Amino acid sequence: MEPPRTFGQMTGWSRRDLVSLLAAAVLLGFVIRLSGLERIGLAEDEVNKIVAIRQYQQGEFTGNAEHPMLMKGLILVSVSLADEWNRRCAEIPGCGPVSEEVAVRLPNVLVGALTAIPLFLLGSFFFSRRVGLLAAFLWATGVHAVFINRVAKEDTLLVFFLLWGLYFHGRMKTTADQAARPKRIFHLLSAACFGLLLASKYFPHIAGVPLLFYFLHRKYNPSQYPPDRYGRRDLVLYLAVMAGAFLLANPMVLHPTVLAYIFSYTGQTTVTHHGYIFAGQLFPNSITLTPFGGTPWYFYLLALVVKLPFLVLAAFLAGLAACLRRWRERGAFFILFWLVFWLVPYSIVGVKFLRYSLSLMPAVYLAAAYGAFAVHEWLGVRLHRAAPPFVRWATGAAAAILVILVSLSALISSYPYYSTYVNALGGGTKRIAYYFPHDECYDLELREALAGTLRHAPPGSVVAGETPAIFRYYLGRHHRPDIRVVNLSDKRFAIPVTSPVFVFLQPGRIYYENVTFHSRLWNSGLDELDARVRERPVVRVFRLHGSEFQQISAMRQTPPLRRQVPQAMYFLMAGKDGF
């Protein structure tokens, strides 16, 4: 049996060296995630978070009920502190206020940067301190992790607690029964982390997969673990702590109103639109279409191919090959296990979003770090066998720095719209907002498009689009209560024939319910405003007479979910802005 490694043995460097490097990774990740945050307007889901937070401040805790409370609690603290800062700042000349765009995203920015710590510990536990450090820096600079961490969605917290839970559970499994106190501490910390994971996002399967990994690896590699006398009573304690942490961070889940909304939400009764634009085609996108419908099975595989910088992708593939060769080792087994048990079910399920892949990225970055050093060792054996240890160490450090710099260059080239990055294999800037426009655009420039429209919108106008919450939020900022808001996919409204209607079309918000508007208007050349990101149109605004709007609306033919089939979006391919 392999004896448990101490902290120093896992890392090899002094504690001061490790703390300094890890602090650098966290600080770098925080600065990257925070920079330019206010330049991006709020997305629909983020506005819903702010509305819920304002309700929290009034003592109403049932808003935004489809999501757990933990993240909203952190946003409540952030927004309340920003409110207090802005009140005091108003009395100080030259003091800059904190915008709600920053305040609502700040918890995820901070947690996303701090995620480098458990990723380093996990990498050190599974592989070595250098693999853990490189993985931490890849997380800090990885364009995929960065753009999701900059959005106020629950995936960031889920990954943070997932990694801590994995690390603590691994330490518990490799701690001998004789060290009863530290083993019990690791045991309870692991349970608490998985409970907080569920209080971050209702994804119970994510909490179960790590436990299955340790069970299987121990079963087939018992020599790598000490004897474990934990039994049924300890399992009950584990589940009790897990449930306690979940309820402590998410107490309103027991409220009848919240439970009723969750059941309604999971039953798809709250969904007003359907579909996802993927690589120029509109696909059905619903969990009810699992396993033979919905978006294509290669959705996430393509995301890795076109979204990872080329050198990071090459390092990942090298790490994957090394893991296949050494599959019995704990770290290699974990990488292969996580990739299989993540990619297979997520590829089969009928609903897919790019942000879901954040929980895949720790395994990707660990594999890339492992692969970078595996390639370095392979080359070292052939190129400088007689080289002194310092030379080997220096070339290894240079290889790691090169991978980090390539990752940084992807961020720099796409600043501050990191979600739009596409590598050369995917077509580069020519393919911005082509593969995953919903996640890549995510209501980019809609704030600016609305502000530009309101400069010449007469009183009593109507704005129509797929983001009514955003419209209402920013209309309030602009003090335009006279403007009426309608949901483009909702047929349950009537437009006065004399009112001008400003139709907001977004390539990331094309659904079966509104595709008629896009096909007739997108390339008509009649747009009054064209908002772009890196020369790619992400919002187009069309002014229609009320009767024109009603005429197009009457032409819509929305098939039932089970009869929805993929449709090529030819209007996105045509014209001077076509792909």
MARROSE-253711 format. One record per residue (C-alpha): residue in three letters; x, y, z. Coordinates in Angstrom, 3 decimals. Layout:
residues N
  aa        x        y        z
 ALA        X        Y        Z
...
end
This chain:
residues 579
  aa        x        y        z
 MET    0.000    0.000    0.000
 GLU    1.217    3.485   -0.861
 PRO    1.534    5.524    2.378
 PRO   -0.425    8.774    2.565
 ARG    1.664   11.742    1.472
 THR    2.078   14.762    3.645
 PHE    1.529   18.274    2.360
 GLY    5.249   18.815    1.873
 GLN    5.698   15.493    0.116
 MET    2.831   16.229   -2.249
 THR    4.257   19.578   -3.260
 GLY    7.989   19.301   -2.802
 TRP    8.422   23.044   -2.270
 SER    8.373   25.015    0.928
 ARG    5.058   26.244    2.201
 ARG    6.112   29.855    1.546
 ASP    6.903   29.111   -2.119
 LEU    3.571   27.396   -2.605
 VAL    1.567   30.087   -0.880
 SER    3.283   32.765   -2.979
 LEU    2.663   30.984   -6.285
 LEU   -0.885   30.054   -5.405
 ALA   -1.617   33.598   -4.255
 ALA   -0.257   34.831   -7.593
 ALA   -2.619   32.487   -9.460
 VAL   -5.604   33.617   -7.373
 LEU   -4.733   37.301   -7.734
 LEU   -4.163   36.970  -11.466
 GLY   -7.460   35.159  -11.868
 PHE   -9.300   37.782   -9.830
 VAL   -7.877   40.714  -11.817
 ILE   -8.693   39.010  -15.130
 ARG  -12.258   38.236  -14.090
 LEU  -12.889   41.705  -12.648
 SER  -11.360   43.709  -15.487
 GLY  -13.927   45.289  -17.803
 LEU  -16.846   43.730  -15.941
 GLU  -18.915   46.918  -16.002
 ARG  -18.622   47.135  -19.804
 ILE  -20.999   44.215  -20.235
 GLY  -24.697   44.801  -19.581
 LEU  -26.775   42.445  -17.492
 ALA  -28.203   39.270  -19.000
 GLU  -31.784   38.145  -18.423
 ASP  -30.863   35.671  -15.673
 GLU  -28.757   38.299  -13.902
 VAL  -31.614   40.795  -13.886
 ASN  -33.810   38.120  -12.347
 LYS  -31.183   37.730   -9.612
 ILE  -31.237   41.461   -8.866
 VAL  -35.032   41.462   -8.718
 ALA  -34.879   38.564   -6.242
 ILE  -32.226   40.354   -4.149
 ARG  -34.349   43.489   -3.921
 GLN  -37.180   41.260   -2.713
 TYR  -34.819   39.712   -0.147
 GLN  -34.062   43.172    1.167
 GLN  -37.817   43.648    1.704
 GLY  -38.133   40.346    3.569
 GLU  -39.566   38.296    0.680
 PHE  -37.468   35.163    0.030
 THR  -39.465   33.178   -2.529
 GLY  -38.287   34.975   -5.685
 ASN  -36.224   33.258   -8.399
 ALA  -37.339   30.010   -6.794
 GLU  -35.951   27.666   -9.465
 HIS  -32.454   28.342   -8.101
 PRO  -31.125   27.670   -4.571
 MET  -30.487   30.485   -2.092
 LEU  -26.728   30.263   -1.530
 MET  -25.659   32.321   -4.517
 LYS  -28.456   34.828   -4.019
 GLY  -27.344   35.184   -0.403
 LEU  -23.817   36.053   -1.525
 ILE  -25.166   38.500   -4.105
 LEU  -27.340   40.053   -1.386
 VAL  -24.220   40.779    0.667
 SER  -22.381   42.153   -2.373
 VAL  -25.259   44.370   -3.550
 SER  -25.958   45.640   -0.021
 LEU  -22.297   46.568    0.442
 ALA  -22.313   48.275   -2.960
 ASP  -25.449   50.208   -1.990
 GLU  -23.805   51.400    1.211
 TRP  -20.615   52.306   -0.642
 ASN  -22.587   54.283   -3.237
 ARG  -24.489   56.189   -0.541
 ARG  -21.273   57.232    1.142
 CYS  -19.557   57.808   -2.194
 ALA  -22.209   60.340   -3.239
 GLU  -20.934   62.675   -0.514
 ILE  -17.273   62.404   -1.554
 PRO  -16.097   64.362   -4.638
 GLY  -14.378   62.163   -7.202
 CYS  -15.533   58.898   -5.621
 GLY  -16.560   56.226   -8.121
 PRO  -19.757   54.241   -7.480
 VAL  -20.025   50.469   -7.878
 SER  -22.489   49.537  -10.616
 GLU  -25.022   46.763  -10.153
 GLU  -23.415   45.009  -13.124
 VAL  -20.285   44.605  -11.004
 ALA  -21.994   44.021   -7.655
 VAL  -24.169   41.155   -8.865
 ARG  -21.197   39.364  -10.479
 LEU  -18.589   40.053   -7.808
 PRO  -19.278   36.901   -5.716
 ASN  -18.697   34.679   -8.740
 VAL  -15.600   36.660   -9.721
 LEU  -14.139   36.109   -6.255
 VAL  -15.170   32.461   -5.945
 GLY  -14.003   31.743   -9.486
 ALA  -10.558   33.133   -8.688
 LEU  -10.404   31.202   -5.387
 THR  -11.237   27.952   -7.198
 ALA   -7.560   27.805   -8.178
 ILE   -6.820   26.739   -4.568
 PRO   -8.825   23.485   -4.418
 LEU   -7.787   22.714   -8.002
 PHE   -4.135   23.001   -6.978
 LEU   -4.687   20.795   -3.931
 LEU   -6.519   18.217   -6.006
 GLY   -3.805   18.255   -8.666
 SER   -1.134   17.822   -6.005
 PHE   -3.100   14.993   -4.405
 PHE   -3.674   13.138   -7.678
 PHE   -0.426   13.929   -9.514
 SER    2.257   16.292   -8.207
 ARG    2.700   19.881   -7.013
 ARG    3.830   21.072  -10.468
 VAL    0.749   19.608  -12.138
 GLY   -1.424   21.212   -9.464
 LEU    0.225   24.607   -9.911
 LEU   -0.012   24.584  -13.690
 ALA   -3.661   23.511  -13.497
 ALA   -4.322   26.389  -11.060
 PHE   -2.771   28.907  -13.471
 LEU   -4.677   27.395  -16.389
 TRP   -7.875   27.895  -14.417
 ALA   -6.860   31.473  -13.587
 THR   -6.190   32.287  -17.249
 GLY   -8.450   29.802  -19.043
 VAL  -10.859   31.653  -21.326
 HIS  -13.524   29.017  -20.791
 ALA  -13.458   29.276  -17.000
 VAL  -13.083   33.052  -17.025
 PHE  -16.116   33.904  -19.130
 ILE  -18.439   31.621  -17.129
 ASN  -17.087   32.945  -13.808
 ARG  -17.974   36.484  -14.958
 VAL  -21.691   35.635  -15.203
 ALA  -23.997   35.518  -12.176
 LYS  -24.948   31.875  -12.671
 GLU  -24.751   29.002  -10.181
 ASP  -22.158   26.871  -12.006
 THR  -19.201   28.721  -10.455
 LEU  -20.218   27.890   -6.894
 LEU  -21.013   24.312   -7.889
 VAL  -17.472   23.750   -9.196
 PHE  -15.888   25.447   -6.169
 PHE  -17.589   23.132   -3.675
 LEU  -17.205   20.131   -5.973
 LEU  -13.413   20.456   -5.968
 TRP  -13.230   20.964   -2.206
 GLY  -15.505   17.955   -1.694
 LEU  -13.340   15.807   -3.977
 TYR  -10.169   16.843   -2.164
 PHE  -11.492   16.295    1.361
 HIS  -13.032   12.949    0.423
 GLY   -9.742   11.819   -1.090
 ARG   -7.847   12.833    2.032
 MET  -10.351   10.919    4.142
 LYS   -9.970    7.794    2.008
 THR   -6.153    7.896    2.243
 THR   -6.002    8.605    5.993
 ALA   -5.524    5.546    8.191
 ASP   -8.090    4.671   10.856
 GLN   -5.441    5.226   13.524
 ALA   -5.509    8.969   12.727
 ALA   -9.140    9.098   13.811
 ARG   -9.480   12.854   14.375
 PRO   -8.122   14.134   11.019
 LYS   -9.959   11.366    9.180
 ARG  -13.255   12.372   10.774
 ILE  -12.597   16.043    9.998
 PHE  -11.976   15.240    6.310
 HIS  -15.087   13.056    6.336
 LEU  -17.348   15.806    7.671
 LEU  -15.802   18.549    5.527
 SER  -16.427   16.460    2.418
 ALA  -20.081   16.004    3.409
 ALA  -20.505   19.723    4.108
 CYS  -18.994   20.658    0.739
 PHE  -21.311   18.368   -1.196
 GLY  -24.245   19.764    0.776
 LEU  -23.199   23.293   -0.181
 LEU  -22.811   22.096   -3.772
 LEU  -26.499   21.163   -3.789
 ALA  -27.327   24.500   -2.154
 SER  -25.554   26.148   -5.099
 LYS  -27.300   24.260   -7.916
 TYR  -29.831   21.455   -7.944
 PHE  -27.500   18.956   -9.646
 PRO  -27.483   15.936   -7.271
 HIS  -25.793   13.698   -9.835
 ILE  -22.659   15.865   -9.665
 ALA  -22.347   15.129   -5.934
 GLY  -22.740   11.390   -6.486
 VAL  -20.162   10.898   -9.238
 PRO  -17.077   11.751   -7.058
 LEU  -18.216    9.253   -4.408
 LEU  -18.575    6.602   -7.103
 PHE  -15.055    7.381   -8.348
 TYR  -13.411    6.720   -4.983
 PHE  -15.502    3.573   -4.490
 LEU  -14.482    2.115   -7.851
 HIS  -10.827    3.108   -7.685
 ARG  -10.460    1.646   -4.191
 LYS  -12.225   -1.541   -5.267
 TYR   -9.863   -2.174   -8.185
 ASN   -6.721   -0.696   -6.593
 PRO   -6.941   -1.589   -2.880
 SER   -3.176   -1.347   -2.403
 GLN   -3.347    2.438   -2.840
 TYR   -5.613    2.900    0.193
 PRO   -5.328    2.054    3.907
 PRO   -7.942   -0.185    5.574
 ASP  -11.194    1.674    6.136
 ARG  -13.566    0.659    8.912
 TYR  -16.169    3.303    8.193
 GLY  -19.567    1.639    7.906
 ARG  -23.298    2.260    7.778
 ARG  -23.386    4.524   10.825
 ASP  -20.702    6.753    9.316
 LEU  -22.647    6.899    6.051
 VAL  -25.744    8.062    7.933
 LEU  -23.656   10.745    9.637
 TYR  -22.236   11.794    6.244
 LEU  -25.690   12.150    4.715
 ALA  -26.984   13.996    7.792
 VAL  -24.164   16.573    7.623
 MET  -24.681   16.912    3.881
 ALA  -28.416   17.504    4.348
 GLY  -27.765   19.910    7.217
 ALA  -25.358   22.024    5.163
 PHE  -27.836   22.034    2.272
 LEU  -30.761   23.189    4.419
 LEU  -28.687   25.699    6.368
 ALA  -27.639   27.426    3.128
 ASN  -30.988   26.930    1.386
 PRO  -33.771   26.935    4.016
 MET  -36.476   28.313    1.717
 VAL  -36.471   25.078   -0.301
 LEU  -39.009   23.810    2.261
 HIS  -41.393   26.700    1.655
 PRO  -44.593   25.507   -0.105
 THR  -44.459   28.342   -2.663
 VAL  -40.869   27.488   -3.591
 LEU  -41.601   23.764   -3.800
 ALA  -44.612   24.397   -6.011
 TYR  -42.578   26.600   -8.353
 ILE  -39.741   24.051   -8.548
 PHE  -42.183   21.304   -9.566
 SER  -43.737   23.657  -12.113
 TYR  -40.292   24.608  -13.447
 THR  -39.084   21.015  -13.780
 GLY  -42.340   20.164  -15.529
 GLN  -41.461   22.701  -18.262
 THR  -44.676   24.680  -17.644
 THR  -42.757   27.947  -17.169
 VAL  -40.873   27.680  -20.502
 THR  -42.085   30.255  -23.053
 HIS  -39.641   29.489  -25.862
 HIS  -37.784   26.477  -27.221
 GLY  -34.642   25.860  -29.236
 TYR  -30.904   26.510  -29.320
 ILE  -28.855   27.844  -32.236
 PHE  -25.863   25.558  -32.705
 ALA  -23.445   25.912  -35.616
 GLY  -25.946   27.753  -37.798
 GLN  -28.923   25.474  -37.127
 LEU  -31.858   25.738  -34.752
 PHE  -32.212   22.567  -32.662
 PRO  -34.805   21.515  -30.097
 ASN  -33.264   21.888  -26.637
 SER  -35.269   20.163  -23.922
 ILE  -34.543   17.508  -21.313
 THR  -37.786   15.793  -22.270
 LEU  -36.179   14.848  -25.611
 THR  -33.512   12.696  -23.936
 PRO  -31.898   10.494  -25.214
 PHE  -32.706   10.641  -28.944
 GLY  -33.508   14.305  -29.481
 GLY  -32.344   17.771  -28.639
 THR  -29.003   19.325  -29.485
 PRO  -26.358   17.072  -31.116
 TRP  -24.370   14.652  -28.966
 TYR  -21.040   16.222  -30.000
 PHE  -21.976   19.646  -28.581
 TYR  -19.448   19.593  -25.712
 LEU  -16.717   17.809  -27.664
 LEU  -16.901   20.534  -30.297
 ALA  -16.732   23.148  -27.550
 LEU  -13.405   21.727  -26.383
 VAL  -12.045   21.639  -29.944
 VAL  -12.969   25.224  -30.886
 LYS  -12.820   26.992  -27.519
 LEU   -9.518   25.799  -26.058
 PRO   -6.385   27.630  -27.261
 PHE   -4.533   25.284  -29.577
 LEU   -1.537   24.603  -27.297
 VAL   -3.817   23.944  -24.324
 LEU   -5.872   21.582  -26.499
 ALA   -2.703   19.781  -27.585
 ALA   -1.553   19.483  -23.956
 PHE   -4.979   18.120  -23.000
 LEU   -4.806   15.441  -25.716
 ALA   -1.270   14.532  -24.622
 GLY   -2.464   14.266  -21.032
 LEU   -5.375   12.100  -22.115
 ALA   -2.962    9.747  -23.914
 ALA   -0.714    9.602  -20.830
 CYS   -3.730    8.834  -18.631
 LEU   -4.754    5.955  -20.902
 ARG   -1.261    4.466  -20.549
 ARG   -1.270    4.810  -16.760
 TRP   -4.963    4.320  -16.117
 ARG   -4.516    2.445  -12.829
 GLU   -2.836    5.419  -11.162
 ARG   -5.223    7.476   -9.046
 GLY   -4.876   10.738  -10.991
 ALA   -5.063    9.135  -14.427
 PHE   -8.078    7.074  -13.355
 PHE   -9.796   10.230  -12.092
 ILE   -9.291   12.107  -15.366
 LEU  -10.626    9.233  -17.465
 PHE  -13.482    8.565  -15.054
 TRP  -14.576   12.200  -14.935
 LEU  -14.413   12.647  -18.695
 VAL  -16.484    9.500  -19.310
 PHE  -19.029   10.030  -16.544
 TRP  -19.401   13.687  -17.501
 LEU  -19.327   13.591  -21.288
 VAL  -21.508   10.531  -21.838
 PRO  -24.607   11.608  -19.863
 TYR  -24.274   15.293  -20.724
 SER  -23.934   14.414  -24.416
 ILE  -27.005   12.173  -24.376
 VAL  -29.303   14.526  -22.481
 GLY  -31.562   16.597  -24.705
 VAL  -30.771   20.022  -23.211
 LYS  -27.279   21.517  -23.435
 PHE  -25.719   24.853  -22.544
 LEU  -22.069   25.824  -22.783
 ARG  -22.010   27.056  -19.172
 TYR  -22.733   23.507  -17.943
 SER  -19.264   22.505  -19.134
 LEU  -17.622   24.521  -16.337
 SER  -17.728   21.389  -14.152
 LEU  -15.809   19.549  -16.891
 MET  -13.003   22.108  -17.102
 PRO  -11.098   21.135  -13.899
 ALA  -10.498   17.684  -15.393
 VAL   -9.534   19.279  -18.724
 TYR   -7.038   21.656  -17.102
 LEU   -5.598   18.886  -14.905
 ALA   -5.153   16.692  -17.989
 ALA   -3.545   19.576  -19.899
 ALA   -1.118   20.263  -17.038
 TYR   -0.316   16.560  -16.758
 GLY    0.136   16.318  -20.528
 ALA    2.441   19.342  -20.711
 PHE    4.859   17.786  -18.226
 ALA    4.478   14.313  -19.769
 VAL    5.577   15.716  -23.138
 HIS    8.440   17.575  -21.448
 GLU    9.628   14.375  -19.772
 TRP    9.351   12.432  -23.031
 LEU   11.415   15.042  -24.870
 GLY   13.858   15.300  -21.982
 VAL   14.683   11.608  -22.146
 ARG   15.558   11.966  -25.816
 LEU   17.144   15.403  -26.019
 HIS   19.108   15.990  -22.853
 ARG   19.684   12.745  -21.021
 ALA   22.901   13.949  -19.415
 ALA   21.623   17.430  -18.587
 PRO   21.905   18.509  -14.939
 PRO   18.704   18.629  -12.838
 PHE   18.571   22.427  -13.024
 VAL   18.355   22.359  -16.822
 ARG   15.532   19.837  -16.698
 TRP   13.715   21.922  -14.096
 ALA   14.194   25.116  -16.135
 THR   12.905   23.564  -19.363
 GLY    9.907   22.186  -17.502
 ALA    9.175   25.621  -16.046
 ALA    9.557   27.178  -19.499
 ALA    7.067   24.683  -20.965
 ALA    4.549   25.519  -18.230
 ILE    5.013   29.258  -18.727
 LEU    4.535   28.867  -22.492
 VAL    1.186   27.114  -21.995
 ILE    0.085   29.828  -19.552
 LEU    1.118   32.608  -21.950
 VAL   -0.848   31.006  -24.777
 SER   -3.868   30.842  -22.487
 LEU   -3.369   34.512  -21.587
 SER   -3.084   35.490  -25.239
 ALA   -6.559   34.077  -25.885
 LEU   -7.913   36.353  -23.158
 ILE   -6.119   39.397  -24.481
 SER   -7.360   38.819  -28.035
 SER  -11.001   38.624  -26.912
 TYR  -11.058   41.225  -24.102
 PRO  -13.558   41.945  -22.595
 TYR  -15.911   39.615  -24.504
 TYR  -14.123   36.427  -23.500
 SER  -17.132   34.258  -24.345
 THR  -16.690   35.043  -28.048
 TYR  -13.204   33.488  -28.299
 VAL  -12.815   30.875  -31.036
 ASN   -9.451   29.299  -31.817
 ALA   -7.928   28.955  -35.276
 LEU   -9.241   25.410  -35.660
 GLY  -12.753   26.728  -35.205
 GLY  -12.291   29.582  -37.669
 GLY  -11.124   32.364  -35.344
 THR  -12.884   35.721  -35.516
 LYS  -14.804   34.656  -38.622
 ARG  -16.801   32.248  -36.479
 ILE  -17.684   34.518  -33.558
 ALA  -21.225   33.776  -32.329
 TYR  -21.540   30.888  -34.782
 TYR  -21.184   27.713  -32.720
 PHE  -22.905   28.620  -29.434
 PRO  -24.435   32.095  -29.867
 HIS  -26.766   31.817  -26.881
 ASP  -23.887   31.292  -24.443
 GLU  -21.358   33.345  -26.388
 CYS  -23.506   36.453  -26.797
 TYR  -25.654   36.088  -23.657
 ASP  -27.388   39.422  -24.227
 LEU  -24.158   41.289  -25.056
 GLU  -24.729   44.906  -26.162
 LEU  -28.466   44.707  -25.486
 ARG  -28.124   47.407  -22.832
 GLU  -26.430   49.692  -25.341
 ALA  -28.940   48.860  -28.093
 LEU  -31.853   49.737  -25.824
 ALA  -30.220   52.994  -24.737
 GLY  -29.682   53.963  -28.382
 THR  -33.277   53.111  -29.254
 LEU  -34.724   55.141  -26.387
 ARG  -33.072   58.321  -27.678
 HIS  -35.620   58.516  -30.498
 ALA  -38.469   56.250  -29.293
 PRO  -41.658   58.332  -29.004
 PRO  -43.832   58.071  -25.881
 GLY  -46.071   55.000  -25.827
 SER  -43.732   52.922  -27.978
 VAL  -43.444   49.145  -27.648
 VAL  -40.197   47.179  -27.319
 ALA  -40.402   43.510  -28.293
 GLY  -37.747   40.890  -27.684
 GLU  -36.875   37.736  -25.777
 THR  -35.595   39.496  -22.652
 PRO  -38.484   41.376  -21.019
 ALA  -36.741   41.494  -17.633
 ILE  -33.745   43.318  -19.149
 PHE  -36.008   45.777  -20.922
 ARG  -37.938   46.595  -17.747
 TYR  -34.755   46.936  -15.702
 TYR  -33.010   49.368  -18.032
 LEU  -36.234   51.215  -18.869
 GLY  -36.415   51.949  -15.161
 ARG  -32.874   53.288  -15.233
 HIS  -33.773   55.552  -18.141
 HIS  -37.025   56.683  -16.477
 ARG  -39.226   55.550  -19.362
 PRO  -42.361   54.065  -17.740
 ASP  -44.315   54.955  -20.876
 ILE  -42.636   52.205  -22.896
 ARG  -44.505   48.910  -23.099
 VAL  -42.600   45.588  -23.087
 VAL  -43.720   42.412  -24.834
 ASN  -42.148   38.973  -25.153
 LEU  -41.568   38.174  -28.807
 SER  -42.300   34.462  -28.298
 ASP  -45.534   35.052  -26.419
 LYS  -48.698   35.285  -28.505
 ARG  -50.797   36.404  -25.549
 PHE  -50.630   40.137  -26.163
 ALA  -52.179   42.756  -28.409
 ILE  -50.270   45.616  -30.013
 PRO  -52.091   48.896  -30.685
 VAL  -51.916   49.405  -34.439
 THR  -50.848   53.022  -34.013
 SER  -47.881   52.295  -31.711
 PRO  -44.381   51.999  -33.142
 VAL  -42.847   48.647  -32.246
 PHE  -39.096   48.307  -31.827
 VAL  -38.189   44.663  -32.406
 PHE  -34.888   43.528  -30.882
 LEU  -33.396   40.488  -32.622
 GLN  -30.398   38.572  -31.261
 PRO  -28.665   35.584  -32.904
 GLY  -28.393   33.948  -29.489
 ARG  -32.116   34.289  -28.863
 ILE  -33.562   32.573  -31.930
 TYR  -36.321   30.125  -31.009
 TYR  -39.003   28.170  -32.833
 GLU  -41.523   30.715  -31.557
 ASN  -39.764   33.768  -33.061
 VAL  -37.812   32.427  -36.039
 THR  -40.332   34.029  -38.417
 PHE  -39.312   37.496  -37.232
 HIS  -35.629   36.690  -37.759
 SER  -36.039   35.144  -41.188
 ARG  -38.060   38.124  -42.479
 LEU  -36.148   40.974  -40.851
 TRP  -32.529   40.000  -40.136
 ASN  -31.124   40.690  -43.599
 SER  -33.811   43.120  -44.750
 GLY  -31.502   46.120  -44.320
 LEU  -34.254   47.973  -42.458
 ASP  -32.601   47.876  -39.051
 GLU  -32.417   51.220  -37.261
 LEU  -29.596   50.090  -34.979
 ASP  -26.912   47.446  -35.332
 ALA  -24.909   46.588  -32.164
 ARG  -21.729   44.600  -32.758
 VAL  -19.055   42.683  -30.881
 ARG  -15.763   42.314  -32.720
 GLU  -17.500   43.219  -36.025
 ARG  -20.189   40.592  -35.550
 PRO  -23.817   41.798  -35.163
 VAL  -25.254   40.620  -31.840
 VAL  -28.350   42.872  -31.698
 ARG  -30.406   44.404  -34.501
 VAL  -33.314   46.726  -33.835
 PHE  -36.157   47.163  -36.325
 ARG  -38.908   49.770  -36.140
 LEU  -42.264   48.418  -37.296
 HIS  -45.729   49.829  -37.469
 GLY  -48.133   48.013  -35.158
 SER  -49.971   46.459  -38.091
 GLU  -46.691   45.200  -39.614
 PHE  -45.772   43.567  -36.348
 GLN  -49.157   41.890  -36.082
 GLN  -48.870   40.653  -39.659
 ILE  -45.529   38.908  -39.023
 SER  -46.759   37.603  -35.693
 ALA  -49.776   36.017  -37.386
 MET  -47.447   34.137  -39.769
 ARG  -45.745   32.242  -36.952
 GLN  -46.193   28.489  -36.917
 THR  -44.719   26.952  -33.780
 PRO  -44.700   23.146  -33.862
 PRO  -45.190   21.178  -30.615
 LEU  -41.970   20.241  -28.840
 ARG  -42.013   16.629  -30.038
 ARG  -42.416   17.767  -33.637
 GLN  -39.640   20.341  -33.640
 VAL  -36.877   19.405  -36.067
 PRO  -33.504   21.044  -36.792
 GLN  -33.743   24.006  -39.134
 ALA  -30.884   25.649  -41.029
 MET  -30.752   29.381  -40.328
 TYR  -29.929   30.497  -43.864
 PHE  -30.427   34.151  -43.019
 LEU  -27.441   33.944  -40.626
 MET  -25.275   32.634  -43.471
 ALA  -26.367   35.190  -46.067
 GLY  -25.465   38.832  -46.522
 LYS  -22.260   40.697  -45.846
 ASP  -22.264   39.504  -42.206
 GLY  -22.902   35.842  -43.046
 PHE  -20.628   33.079  -41.858
end
